[in-house]
Amino acid sequence: MSRSTTPLHLAVALDGAGWHPAAWREADARPAELFTARYWADLAAEAERGLLDLLTIEDSLGLQSSLPTGPDERTDQVRGRLDAVLTAARIAPLTRHIGLLPVAVVTHTEPFHLSKAIATLDYVSTGRAGVQVRVSARPDEAAHFGRRTLPGLSLDALDTPDGRALLAELFGEAADYVEVVRRLWDSWEDDAEIRDVATGRFIDRDKLHYIDFEGPHFSVKGPSITPRPPQGQPLVAALAHRTEPFRLVASSADLGFTTPHGIGQAAAVVGEIRQAQEEAGRGGQTVHVFADLVVFLDEEPGRAAERRARLDAELDAPYASDALVFTGTAAELADLLLEFAATGLTGFRLRPATLPYDLARVSRDLVPELQRRGAFRESYQADTLRGLLGLPRPANRYAPA
């Protein structure tokens, strides 16, 4: 295999005991520790050992479910989780380099609250914070808040007029949400804090700004109560499966997670997002596009497939995912990633099928394999998440030029 000239970016998506629903039954799983800080700190340390750019932590407003549109009644799979933003804040001081992106649902919640939570995470992590925004179309989650009702459409119904109207509403709201959050992060200029004991001035009030956002979904005056984060703008990411979220990534995010199942689909997804970037007036900006893959990794050929078959035997039907499911060795996965990267993808987010096993195979087997091919870094080269991803620290929109 020839050496790569463009190093890849790698992320890992952490969820419970792993992405396979039966992962919690594995001998090395830690189901009794899923709601402890130690468990998440250990996972973060393993990911950082592999020099990964960032990790994401799953979250939702409802219990995990085997059904896409509502709760199920299963008792044989992991149910329940910790708050992702608070978990990230807890493990941030225990890491030094890796980026931390908790998932946050932006349907039903308030942008003012999230803006200060992620700004705080950026301070706690000294510039390594971000957020993966997510919408919710589930009626049971809407019922937790009582502000609106949602129709509970099936996945097949999303391509009907009613389905497209619902998606336009939810993702339009998400775009406004991100805009409010970004304005609040800029509502303090970088030098607004004076902290001059001699004069008794702690802040320069002229450098705090009302954002005065008025839109169909939010009316927010500002300013924030939290000073501008160390990165200026923490990273904003979104998972995108189709046109509506592709547009959200292109217009509002720094990073899009996508789920192509083949080379041709990957190229088409990258092309659609780049076109949407141009239409949104962001053609000159860097927007990363990562592909998600669920991974079963083992050192010996065939062992990963055997492990997957054993786990599948605990289910009603073989495990399937929105993302491509890879089963094999680190060398085989490296081949696949480099092939996919040729389509214009800038990185990959790997979803370990079981934790901690498949995460360790990523950090201890896949990363060295990519390093041997010149396709991944040998050490961390930046102190912030934006720096790791080659993103500049943006100027404050409210500060004088």
C-alpha positions in Angstrom: 0.0 0.0 0.0 1.4 3.4 -1.0 1.9 6.0 1.7 -0.9 8.7 2.0 0.0 12.3 1.5 -3.1 13.7 3.2 -3.5 12.6 6.8 -6.9 11.6 7.9 -9.0 12.9 10.8 -10.4 10.3 13.1 -13.2 10.5 15.6 -15.0 7.9 17.8 -18.6 7.9 18.8 -19.3 6.6 22.3 -22.6 5.1 23.3 -23.3 3.0 26.3 -21.7 -0.4 26.1 -21.2 0.0 22.3 -23.3 0.3 19.2 -24.4 -3.3 19.0 -27.5 -3.8 21.2 -26.1 -6.9 22.8 -22.6 -5.4 23.6 -23.4 -5.1 27.3 -23.4 -8.9 27.5 -19.7 -9.3 26.4 -17.3 -10.7 29.0 -15.2 -7.5 29.1 -18.1 -5.1 29.1 -18.8 -3.0 32.1 -22.6 -2.7 32.4 -22.5 -2.0 36.1 -20.3 1.1 35.4 -22.2 2.8 32.6 -23.5 5.5 34.9 -20.1 6.3 36.5 -17.6 9.0 35.7 -14.7 6.4 35.8 -16.2 4.5 32.9 -16.4 7.5 30.6 -13.0 8.8 31.7 -11.4 5.4 30.8 -13.0 5.5 27.4 -11.8 9.1 26.8 -8.3 8.1 27.9 -8.2 5.2 25.4 -9.4 7.4 22.6 -6.7 10.0 23.5 -4.1 7.3 23.6 -4.9 6.7 19.9 -4.4 10.5 19.1 -7.9 10.8 17.9 -9.2 14.2 17.0 -12.4 14.0 18.9 -15.0 11.9 20.6 -18.7 12.3 20.6 -21.1 11.2 23.4 -24.6 10.1 22.5 -27.7 11.6 24.1 -31.4 12.0 23.5 -34.6 13.2 25.2 -36.0 9.7 25.4 -35.0 6.2 26.2 -33.0 4.2 23.7 -35.3 2.2 21.4 -35.1 -0.4 18.7 -37.9 1.5 17.0 -37.0 4.7 15.0 -40.1 6.7 15.9 -40.8 5.9 19.6 -40.1 3.8 22.7 -40.2 0.0 22.8 -40.8 -2.2 25.7 -37.5 -4.2 25.6 -35.8 -5.1 28.8 -32.8 -7.0 27.3 -30.9 -4.0 26.0 -29.2 -1.0 27.6 -31.7 1.7 28.5 -30.9 5.0 30.2 -27.9 7.3 29.9 -26.1 10.2 31.6 -26.4 13.7 30.3 -23.8 14.0 27.6 -22.8 17.7 28.2 -22.3 17.1 31.9 -20.4 13.9 31.2 -18.1 15.8 28.8 -17.5 18.5 31.5 -16.6 15.8 34.0 -14.0 14.1 31.8 -12.6 17.2 30.3 -10.0 17.9 33.1 -8.9 14.3 32.8 -7.8 14.7 29.1 -5.3 17.0 27.5 -5.7 16.9 23.8 -8.8 15.2 22.4 -11.9 17.2 21.4 -15.1 16.6 23.3 -18.5 16.8 21.4 -21.5 15.9 23.4 -24.8 15.4 21.5 -27.5 17.9 22.4 -31.1 17.8 21.1 -32.1 21.3 19.9 -35.8 20.5 19.5 -37.7 21.5 22.6 -34.6 23.0 24.3 -33.4 26.6 24.6 -30.3 27.9 22.7 -29.4 30.3 25.6 -28.9 27.3 27.9 -26.8 25.3 25.5 -24.7 28.3 24.5 -23.4 28.8 28.1 -23.1 25.0 28.7 -20.8 24.5 25.7 -18.9 27.8 26.4 -18.3 26.4 29.9 -17.1 23.1 28.5 -14.7 25.0 26.3 -13.3 26.7 29.4 -13.1 23.5 31.4 -11.3 21.7 28.5 -9.1 24.7 27.6 -10.4 25.0 24.1 -11.4 21.5 23.1 -15.2 21.7 23.1 -17.9 21.4 20.5 -21.5 20.1 20.2 -23.3 17.7 17.9 -26.8 19.2 17.4 -29.7 16.8 16.9 -33.3 17.3 16.1 -36.2 15.1 17.5 -39.3 14.1 15.6 -40.5 11.6 18.3 -43.9 12.4 19.8 -42.9 10.8 23.1 -40.0 13.2 23.5 -42.3 16.2 22.7 -44.6 15.0 25.5 -41.9 15.6 28.0 -42.2 19.3 27.4 -45.8 19.9 26.5 -45.1 22.8 24.2 -46.0 21.2 20.9 -47.2 18.0 19.4 -45.4 16.0 16.6 -47.2 13.6 14.2 -44.9 10.6 14.7 -44.4 9.9 11.0 -42.7 6.7 9.9 -39.4 6.8 8.1 -41.2 5.9 4.8 -43.5 8.9 5.3 -40.6 11.4 5.4 -40.7 11.7 1.6 -44.4 12.6 1.5 -45.4 16.3 1.5 -46.2 16.1 5.2 -42.9 14.5 5.9 -40.9 17.0 4.0 -42.8 19.8 5.7 -41.9 18.4 9.1 -38.3 18.0 8.2 -38.2 21.6 6.9 -39.7 22.8 10.1 -37.3 20.9 12.4 -34.1 21.6 10.5 -35.1 25.2 9.9 -35.5 25.5 13.7 -32.1 23.8 14.2 -30.4 26.3 11.9 -31.9 29.2 13.8 -30.9 27.5 17.1 -27.2 27.3 15.9 -27.3 30.9 14.8 -28.5 32.1 18.2 -25.8 29.9 19.9 -23.1 31.3 17.7 -24.2 34.9 18.3 -24.3 34.4 22.0 -20.7 33.0 21.9 -19.8 36.3 20.2 -21.8 38.5 22.6 -18.7 39.2 24.7 -15.7 40.6 22.9 -12.4 38.8 23.7 -11.1 41.6 25.9 -14.4 42.5 27.6 -13.0 41.4 31.0 -10.7 44.0 32.5 -10.2 42.7 36.0 -8.5 45.8 37.2 -8.5 45.9 40.9 -7.0 49.4 41.1 -9.8 51.0 39.2 -12.5 48.6 40.4 -13.5 47.7 36.8 -14.1 44.0 36.1 -15.7 44.3 32.7 -16.0 46.8 29.9 -19.8 47.0 29.5 -19.4 48.5 26.0 -17.8 45.2 24.9 -20.9 43.1 25.8 -23.5 43.1 23.0 -27.2 42.4 22.7 -27.7 39.9 19.9 -31.4 40.9 19.4 -32.2 37.8 17.4 -35.8 37.7 16.1 -36.9 34.7 14.1 -39.9 32.3 13.6 -38.6 30.0 16.3 -36.7 32.1 18.8 -36.5 35.7 20.2 -33.3 36.1 22.2 -31.9 39.4 23.4 -28.6 38.5 25.0 -25.8 39.0 25.9 -24.7 35.6 27.3 -23.7 35.3 30.9 -20.5 33.5 30.0 -17.5 35.3 28.4 -16.5 34.3 24.9 -15.1 30.8 24.8 -11.4 30.1 24.4 -11.9 28.9 20.8 -14.1 31.9 20.0 -16.6 29.5 18.4 -16.6 25.9 19.7 -17.1 23.3 17.0 -20.7 22.7 15.8 -21.4 19.3 14.2 -24.5 17.4 12.9 -25.3 14.0 11.7 -26.8 14.1 8.2 -28.5 11.3 6.2 -30.4 13.3 3.6 -30.9 16.7 1.9 -32.4 18.6 4.8 -29.6 17.9 7.3 -27.0 18.2 4.5 -28.2 21.8 4.1 -27.9 22.3 7.9 -24.3 21.1 7.8 -23.5 23.3 4.8 -25.1 26.4 6.2 -24.4 26.2 9.9 -21.9 23.5 11.0 -18.1 23.1 11.0 -18.4 19.3 10.7 -20.9 16.9 9.2 -21.1 13.2 10.1 -22.5 11.2 7.1 -23.5 7.6 6.5 -22.5 6.4 3.0 -22.6 2.7 2.4 -20.3 2.8 -0.7 -17.8 4.8 -2.7 -20.3 6.2 -5.1 -22.7 7.3 -2.4 -19.8 8.9 -0.4 -18.9 10.9 -3.5 -22.5 12.0 -4.0 -22.9 13.0 -0.4 -19.7 15.1 -0.4 -20.8 16.7 -3.7 -24.3 17.6 -2.4 -22.8 19.2 0.8 -20.2 21.2 -1.2 -23.0 22.5 -3.5 -25.1 23.4 -0.6 -22.1 25.3 0.9 -21.8 27.4 -2.2 -25.5 28.1 -2.1 -25.2 29.2 1.5 -22.3 31.5 0.7 -19.8 29.4 2.6 -17.9 28.1 -0.4 -14.6 29.5 0.9 -14.9 28.0 4.4 -13.7 24.7 5.6 -16.6 22.3 6.5 -15.3 18.9 7.3 -17.3 15.9 6.1 -16.7 12.6 8.0 -18.2 9.2 7.2 -19.5 7.1 10.1 -18.8 3.4 10.3 -19.7 0.8 12.9 -16.6 -1.3 13.5 -16.0 -4.9 14.7 -12.2 -5.1 14.8 -9.9 -8.1 15.6 -6.3 -8.9 15.0 -7.0 -12.3 13.4 -9.0 -12.6 10.2 -12.4 -14.1 10.9 -12.6 -13.4 14.6 -14.5 -10.2 14.2 -17.1 -11.9 12.1 -17.4 -14.7 14.7 -17.9 -12.1 17.4 -20.5 -10.3 15.4 -22.4 -13.5 14.8 -22.3 -14.4 18.5 -23.8 -11.0 19.4 -26.4 -11.2 16.6 -27.6 -14.5 18.0 -28.9 -12.5 21.0 -31.1 -10.4 18.8 -34.4 -11.0 17.0 -32.7 -10.2 13.7 -29.1 -9.5 12.6 -27.8 -6.1 13.6 -28.1 -3.4 11.0 -27.3 0.3 11.2 -27.8 3.6 9.4 -24.0 3.5 8.9 -21.9 1.0 7.1 -21.0 -1.9 9.4 -17.4 -3.0 9.0 -16.2 -6.4 10.2 -12.5 -7.4 9.9 -8.9 -6.5 10.7 -7.2 -3.1 11.2 -5.4 -3.5 7.9 -8.6 -4.2 6.0 -10.2 -1.2 7.6 -7.3 1.0 6.8 -7.6 -0.1 3.1 -11.3 0.8 3.2 -10.8 4.2 4.8 -8.2 5.3 2.3 -10.4 4.2 -0.5 -13.3 6.2 0.9 -11.1 9.2 1.5 -10.4 9.6 -2.2 -14.0 10.7 -2.6 -13.4 14.0 -0.8 -14.2 12.9 2.8 -11.9 14.6 5.2 -12.2 12.0 8.0 -14.1 9.3 9.7 -16.1 8.7 12.9 -15.9 5.2 14.1 -18.6 3.7 16.2 -17.2 0.8 18.3 -19.6 -2.1 18.2 -18.5 -3.1 21.7 -16.9 -1.1 24.5 -14.1 -1.1 25.5 -12.9 -3.8 23.1 -13.4 -2.2 19.7 -12.3 1.2 20.9 -9.0 -0.4 22.0 -8.6 -2.0 18.6 -9.1 1.4 17.0 -6.5 3.1 19.2 -3.9 0.2 19.4 -4.3 -1.5 16.0 -5.9 0.8 13.4 -4.0 4.0 14.3 -0.6 2.3 14.1 -1.6 0.8 10.8 -2.6 4.2 9.4 0.6 5.7 10.8 2.7 3.1 9.0 1.0 4.3 5.8 1.6 7.9 6.5 -2.1 8.5 6.8 -2.4 9.6 10.5 -0.5 11.8 12.8 2.3 10.6 15.1 1.5 13.1 17.9 -1.0 15.9 18.7 0.0 19.1 16.8 -2.4 21.6 18.3 -3.8 22.7 21.7 -7.4 23.3 20.6 -10.0 21.3 18.7 -10.2 23.9 16.0 -6.5 23.7 15.7 -6.5 19.9 15.3 -9.0 20.2 12.5 -7.2 23.1 10.8 -10.0 25.6 11.5 -9.0 29.2 12.3 -10.2 31.0 15.4 -13.0 33.2 14.0 -13.2 36.9 14.5 -15.9 38.3 16.8 -18.8 39.5 14.6 -19.6 42.3 17.1 -16.1 43.7 17.6 -15.0 46.7 15.6 -12.9 45.6 12.6 
